[in-house]
Amino acid sequence: HCQGSLSQYLGKLARALGDAPAALVHLTHGLEQNRRAGLITWVIHNQIDLAKLLRAPGPVQDLPRAQQLLRATAQRAGELGMQPIRQAALQLSASRA
């Protein structure tokens, strides 16, 4: 039973500890690992985690990239029937950072 890339969890931990630059490195690496492994559902979860980080005020804020990730997440989650994730991505995309 696979739970996706460990880097994704390290990124979430770094974000929780307030280290946005480390979180960016880990979440980006986790996204690449999940894509390479073909773990589509974990790619979707990783994309939403990365988008949340990129929307937050701080040194790694990148609103255009966050919006791009949220659009891709909503589309792919919808295609796979992952409605809660799709709705979360759409709500984040529609809200202000």
Solvent accessible surface area in square Angstrom, and as a share of the most:
residue,aa,sasa,rsa
1,H,209,0.93
2,C,73,0.44
3,Q,83,0.37
4,G,18,0.17
5,S,11,0.07
6,L,128,0.64
7,S,11,0.07
8,Q,3,0.01
9,Y,85,0.32
10,L,72,0.36
11,G,0,0.00
12,K,94,0.40
13,L,99,0.49
14,A,11,0.09
15,R,96,0.35
16,A,84,0.65
17,L,134,0.66
18,G,65,0.62
19,D,65,0.34
20,A,19,0.14
21,P,72,0.45
22,A,32,0.25
23,A,0,0.00
24,L,45,0.22
25,V,101,0.58
26,H,55,0.25
27,L,1,0.00
28,T,38,0.22
29,H,74,0.33
30,G,0,0.00
31,L,7,0.03
32,E,78,0.35
33,Q,61,0.27
34,N,1,0.00
35,R,127,0.46
36,R,174,0.63
37,A,67,0.52
38,G,46,0.44
39,L,45,0.22
40,I,67,0.34
41,T,63,0.37
42,W,53,0.19
43,V,14,0.08
44,I,0,0.00
45,H,55,0.25
46,N,0,0.00
47,Q,10,0.05
48,I,10,0.05
49,D,18,0.09
50,L,0,0.00
51,A,0,0.00
52,K,77,0.33
53,L,4,0.02
54,L,2,0.01
55,R,23,0.08
56,A,31,0.24
57,P,113,0.71
58,G,45,0.44
59,P,112,0.70
60,V,20,0.12
61,Q,74,0.33
62,D,54,0.28
63,L,74,0.37
64,P,106,0.67
65,R,81,0.29
66,A,0,0.00
67,Q,51,0.23
68,Q,111,0.49
69,L,15,0.08
70,L,0,0.00
71,R,145,0.53
72,A,45,0.35
73,T,0,0.00
74,A,7,0.06
75,Q,122,0.54
76,R,94,0.34
77,A,0,0.00
78,G,25,0.24
79,E,102,0.46
80,L,77,0.38
81,G,52,0.50
82,M,34,0.15
83,Q,84,0.37
84,P,106,0.67
85,I,32,0.16
86,R,80,0.29
87,Q,82,0.37
88,A,36,0.28
89,A,0,0.00
90,L,71,0.35
91,Q,120,0.53
92,L,41,0.20
93,S,29,0.19
94,A,93,0.72
95,S,55,0.35
96,R,226,0.83
97,A,67,0.52
